[in-house]
Amino acid sequence: GDSVTQMEGPVTLSEEAFLTINCTYTATGYPSLFWYVQYPGEGLQLLLKATKADDKGSNKGFEATYRKETTSFHLEKGSVQVSDSAVYFCALSGIQGGSEKLVFGKGTKLTVNP
Amino acid sequence: DTAVSQTPKYLVTQMGNDKSIKCEQNLGHDTMYWYKQDSKKFLKIMFSYNNKELIINETVPNRFSPKSPDKAHLNLHINSLELGDSAVYFCASSQAAHNQPQHFGDGTRLSIL
């Protein structure tokens, strides 16, 4: 079945450092890809998405490009802030058994220190 | 004007009890979901409903029974609670169209004593 693999954390960075969180996927067909963010004590929020190959999703300084050839959707940000500390989930949306559902990676916890 | 709201936020109860978690969305979405997030933050879908009809039912014990009285509500009832049921349960909703993002509630932290 469909699956998502993302780098294990935790990841600890200093403010203004460059961030990369790797995500690769296995899927039949052409899934859409998402990054969700979960701040402490809250539910998941959509950060960005890409629906087809070579699409770039971006939001709040974060970017990710849908790479079909490497089946990847790595999350990047040029300069992180303390407020970016959260758990980040890569996910794909695929059709299984005639129904569409999200399959999540295991999450990567990011801590940004001042 | 919370988009997806679930109650209660915290639920502490004893093994063997029956409990319910309620979820409501005011986004006009026609699909709703329940997820379970374990202590390692791993998130797994349990159920999804589209217009009150069960669409996805993952391998979940039949002690868990979702109920959707209308398309804006999806409640989760759990019978005979076990220690392994301790987790955070998230409700979510989306439009049924392909590639639509899901909107999540803030979660219900269930602790079994």
Interface residues (C-beta under 8 A of the other chain):
Chain A: S32 F34 Y36 Q38 G41 E42 G43 L44 Q45 L46 K49 T51 V87 F89 S93 G97 S99 E100 K101 L102 F104 K106 G107 K109
Chain B: V4 Y33 K40 K41 F42 L43 K44 I45 S48 I55 I56 F90 A92 A96 H98 N99 P101 Q102 H103 F104 G105 D106 G107
